[in-house]
Amino acid sequence: MDKVTVMVMRNKTNAERYLAANADVGDWEDENLDVTFDNIQNGYMIIRKDKLAPTAEDFEEHKKWHAELKRVLTEKWGPDPFISLDFCAVCEHYEPVNVEITQEQLQYAQELME
């Protein structure tokens, strides 16, 4: 298996840009820190453990997980908790798309998630 299909978040107003995994690896030349496909290993990714292509159902499950986290944090800390990634807000400006990446890019992306 040379390539792996992952889901990334593409900017709805600039299809050549993708949500960065975090500010440390974002493209500082872009106002949103979004990365290009050339640096997609620095992008925010949804990766299946079985390495099959992520589906719309996987995306919805990911979105539900983030919503539940936000609910718990809001319940504990009030209506304006610190959330490092408000995924619901992200979904207003980005759309999920599947792309193929190399095993090397996958390994780097997984290290970013740790």
Backbone as a ProteinNet text record, in pm:
[ID]
protein_1_A
[PRIMARY]
MDKVTVMVMRNKTNAERYLAANADVGDWEDENLDVTFDNIQNGYMIIRKDKLAPTAEDFEEHKKWHAELKRVLTEKWGPDPFISLDFCAVCEHYEPVNVEITQEQLQYAQELME
[TERTIARY]
84.1	0	88.5	100.5	188.6	124.8	-2.7	-72.9	-187.6	-224.5	-332.9	-430	-558.4	-658.7	-697.9	-691.6	-728.6	-827.3	-894.8	-985.8	-919.2	-923.1	-870.8	-982.6	-960.5	-1061.3	-1016.4	-1087	-1052.2	-1127.1	-1056.9	-1115.5	-1223.1	-1343.1	-1454.7	-1435.9	-1358.7	-1339.4	-1206.9	-1118.5	-990.4	-957.7	-1001.5	-990.9	-847.4	-749.7	-609.9	-548.7	-631.1	-583	-661.8	-590.6	-647.3	-616.9	-707.7	-690.6	-562.4	-481.9	-358	-389.4	-304.2	-320.5	-311.2	-225.3	-212.2	-131.6	-126.5	-58	91.7	150.8	295.1	334.8	244.8	277.2	199.9	123.7	48.7	141.3	89.4	164.2	144.7	248.6	240.2	225.5	237	212.6	64.3	-17	-161.1	-231.4	-328.3	-396.6	-465.4	-506.2	-570.8	-474.2	-348.7	-246.1	-273.3	-364	-395.3	-273.7	-265	-153.3	-195	-96.6	-122.3	-113.1	-152.3	-143.7	1.3	94.7	235.8	282	213	245.5	128.1	54.8	-67.6	-40.2	82.2	115.2	99.1	95.4	73.2	-74.5	-160.2	-302.8	-374	-488	-574.7	-633.2	-623	-666.8	-756.4	-847	-927	-875.8	-823.9	-759.9	-828.3	-866.1	-925.1	-813.7	-838.6	-738.8	-709.3	-812.2	-792.3	-735.4	-709.1	-649.3	-734.9	-864.3	-956.5	-992.4	-1048.2	-1085.3	-1195.2	-1177.1	-1281.3	-1409.4	-1522.3	-1652.9	-1724.4	-1837.9	-1921.5	-1963.7	-1986.7	-2023.6	-1908.5	-1785.3	-1668.6	-1660.2	-1685.5	-1682.5	-1788.9	-1910.1	-2019.2	-1987.8	-1926.4	-1888.1	-1781.5	-1687.5	-1582.6	-1645.8	-1739.3	-1808.9	-1888.2	-1953.8	-2028.5	-1934.7	-1818.2	-1721.7	-1680.3	-1650.7	-1611.7	-1726.9	-1849.2	-1965.6	-1984.7	-1964.6	-1977.2	-1868.3	-1747.2	-1639	-1673.4	-1723.4	-1762.2	-1874.1	-1970.5	-2080	-2028.6	-1938.4	-1882.5	-1803.2	-1721	-1641.8	-1731.8	-1837.6	-1931.5	-2004.5	-2042.5	-2110.4	-2020.6	-1893.4	-1800.5	-1751.4	-1722.8	-1656.7	-1744.8	-1867.9	-1957.2	-1970.1	-2043.1	-2078.4	-1963.3	-1848.4	-1737	-1607.5	-1606.4	-1485.5	-1375.1	-1251.3	-1140.1	-1145.5	-1154.7	-1155.8	-1049.1	-950.7	-841.5	-888.8	-994.4	-1048.5	-1199.5	-1269.4	-1415	-1452.3	-1469.2	-1487.9	-1616.6	-1719.1	-1843.7	-1817.5	-1738.1	-1702.4	-1614.5	-1526	-1440.3	-1526.5	-1630.6	-1715.7	-1793	-1803.3	-1867.7	-1779.6	-1647.9	-1554.3	-1474.2	-1484.6	-1408.9	-1501.9	-1465.7	-1544	-1452.4	-1505.3	-1422	-1402.1	-1278.5	-1246.6	-1144.4	-1152.1	-1054	-940.2	-818.6	-698.5	-607.6	-520.3	-421.8	-289.5	-227.8	-96.5	-4.3	123.9	221.3	227.3	286	305.6	392.3	490.8	578.5	499	412.9	328.3	233.7	180.9	90.9	162.8	281.1	358	383.6	421	445.9	317.4	205.8	77	36.8	59.3	26.4	112.2	237.7	326.1	275.3	221.3	166	46.3	-28.5	-148.5	-118.6	2.1	36.9	56.7
-117.2	0	123.3	188.4	302.7	431	450.5	572.6	536.6	634	618.3	733.6	703.8	808.4	858.3	990.4	1056	1167.5	1215.1	1327.9	1452.6	1559.6	1688.8	1791.3	1908.8	2013.7	2123.1	2132.8	2230.2	2361.5	2470.8	2603.1	2623.8	2663.8	2680.7	2798	2898.3	3015.4	3013.3	2921.7	2907.8	2759.4	2695.5	2550.3	2499.2	2589.3	2547.3	2545.6	2572.3	2578.3	2483.1	2431.5	2331.9	2371.6	2338.3	2366.9	2302.2	2378.3	2326.4	2244.4	2149	2066.2	2151	2250.3	2344	2464.6	2568	2692.1	2672.2	2577.8	2554.7	2509.8	2441	2389.8	2461.2	2565	2641	2723.4	2765.9	2849.7	2995.1	3055.3	3190.3	3295	3254.8	3347.7	3356.3	3269.4	3268	3328.9	3415.6	3483.5	3386.6	3268.4	3168.4	3058.8	3070.5	2969.2	2839.4	2845.2	2726.2	2680.8	2550.9	2492.8	2461.4	2445.8	2404.8	2253	2198.7	2054.5	2006.9	2090.9	2053.3	2023.7	2081.6	2059.5	1996.3	1912.4	1854.7	1770.6	1721.4	1645.8	1733.1	1865.2	1959.6	1992.8	1930.6	1958.9	1879.9	1930.7	1860.6	1741.6	1621.7	1501.2	1413	1348.3	1241.4	1114	1024.9	902.1	782	687.5	565.1	472.5	402.8	309	197.5	154.5	47	98.4	228.8	297.3	291.6	260.7	272.6	418.9	452.1	590.3	634.9	748.6	799.6	829.4	808.1	826.4	946.5	980.8	1087.3	1050	922.5	877.4	898.8	874.2	899.1	1047.5	1133	1277	1316.6	1265.3	1299.4	1250	1133.8	1081.2	1172.2	1216.2	1307.6	1438.7	1488.2	1611.9	1595.8	1481	1453.3	1447.6	1386.4	1377.3	1516.7	1605.1	1741.7	1817.8	1797.4	1863.9	1819.5	1691.4	1640.1	1698	1707.1	1768	1912.8	1987.1	2126.4	2133.5	2042.2	2039.7	2016.8	1921.3	1889.8	2009.4	2071	2186.2	2304.6	2325.5	2433.6	2407.3	2282	2244.5	2268.6	2237.2	2249.8	2393.2	2465.5	2595.3	2714.4	2690.2	2799.6	2819.5	2924.5	2942.1	2978.9	3013.3	3052.3	2982.1	2848.7	2777.2	2790.8	2770.5	2767.9	2635.9	2644.6	2526.6	2548.7	2459.1	2478.3	2463.3	2384.5	2368	2355	2459.5	2455	2399.3	2268.4	2200.2	2243.2	2275.1	2323.3	2454	2543	2668.2	2641	2545.8	2508.1	2465.3	2388.4	2335	2444.4	2562.9	2674	2725.6	2709	2767.2	2664.2	2537.9	2430.9	2315.1	2239	2121.4	1999.1	1884	1763.9	1710.7	1675.3	1612.2	1502	1397.7	1290	1316.1	1292.2	1306.1	1186.3	1159.2	1053.1	1115	1050.7	1093.6	972.7	998.4	889.6	835.5	719	660.5	752.7	815.4	907.7	1027.8	1083.7	1194.9	1150.7	1030.8	976.6	964.6	910.6	893.2	1030.5	1129.9	1263	1321.1	1307.2	1358.5	1292.1	1162.3	1091.2	1140.2	1170.5	1224.8	1361.7	1442	1571.6	1555.2	1449	1425.7	1375.7	1326.3	1270.3	1376
0	0	0	-113.9	-128.1	-76.8	-105.4	-65.2	30.3	112.1	208	185.5	190.3	176.7	314.6	332.4	457.8	424.6	527.6	509.5	565.8	488.4	531.4	517.6	573.2	569.1	472.4	357.7	254.2	278.8	265.2	281.7	175.1	217.1	123.6	29.1	68.4	-17.9	-92.8	-57.3	-126.3	-134.1	-240.7	-255.8	-260.7	-267.9	-269.4	-129.7	-29.1	108.7	198.3	300.1	391.1	535.4	626	767.5	818.9	889	947.7	1072	1102.1	1221.8	1348.1	1346.8	1458.7	1411.2	1493.6	1454.9	1431.9	1502.1	1487.6	1347.8	1278.3	1144.8	1034.5	1072.9	973.8	885.7	772.5	679	721.8	776.7	830.7	721.2	595.5	485	450.7	509.5	485.7	607	583.8	694.7	790.8	743.4	828.8	874.2	835.6	860.5	784.1	686.5	607.5	528	506.2	432.6	289.4	203.4	65.9	57.1	-56.5	-73.5	-68.6	-109.4	-104	38.7	135.7	277.3	351.9	282.8	339.7	464.4	480.8	601.7	725.9	708.4	818.4	837.4	759.2	766.4	874.6	915.3	1009.8	934.5	991.7	921.8	1006.3	936.3	994.7	929	1011.8	962.1	1026.7	946.6	1001	1048.9	1158.9	1211.1	1112.2	1036.6	938.8	806.5	801	685.3	559	574.7	462	444.3	329.7	303	399.8	466	554.3	476.6	542.9	481.1	543.2	486.2	543.2	684.8	709.4	843.5	942.1	897.5	983	1018.1	919.6	942.8	1044.9	1027.1	1119.6	1260.4	1272.9	1403.8	1467.6	1387.9	1434.1	1482.6	1405.7	1439.8	1570.3	1587.6	1711.5	1831.4	1813.9	1923	1969.5	1872.7	1907.2	1973.6	1925.5	1984.9	2129	2155.5	2292.3	2382.2	2331.4	2407.9	2441.9	2344.3	2367.8	2472.2	2465	2560.7	2702.7	2718.7	2850.7	2904.4	2819.6	2863.9	2900.6	2823.5	2852.2	2983.3	3004.7	3128.7	3249.7	3234.2	3345.9	3366.7	3258.5	3268.8	3228.6	3190.2	3155	3005.3	2965.7	2824.4	2730.3	2783.7	2697.5	2739.5	2731.7	2774.4	2670.3	2714.7	2620.1	2544.2	2413.4	2327.7	2221.5	2215.9	2120.3	1975.8	1952.9	1817.8	1827.5	1787.8	1782.6	1645.8	1639.8	1512.3	1443.3	1519.6	1458.6	1383.3	1442	1375.1	1252.8	1265.1	1151.8	1033.3	1061.3	954.3	880.6	939.2	869.4	756.2	769.6	673.5	593.1	633.9	567.9	536.6	432.5	395.3	391.1	430.6	429.2	287.5	256.2	127.4	152.7	73.7	83.7	-13.6	34.2	-48.5	-21	-114.1	-95	-51.2	47.7	94.3	99.9	108.1	116	258.8	272.8	405.8	493.1	432.3	505.3	557.3	472.8	516.2	627.7	615.2	717.3	851.3	849.1	972.3	1037.2	958.9	1012.1	1071.9	999.7	1047.4	1178.6	1190.4	1313.6	1429.3	1402.9	1507	1552.9	1461.1	1499.4	1593.3	1574.3	1655.6	1795.6	1818.3	1949.4	2054.4
[MASK]
++++++++++++++++++++++++++++++++++++++++++++++++++++++++++++++++++++++++++++++++++++++++++++++++++++++++++++++++++

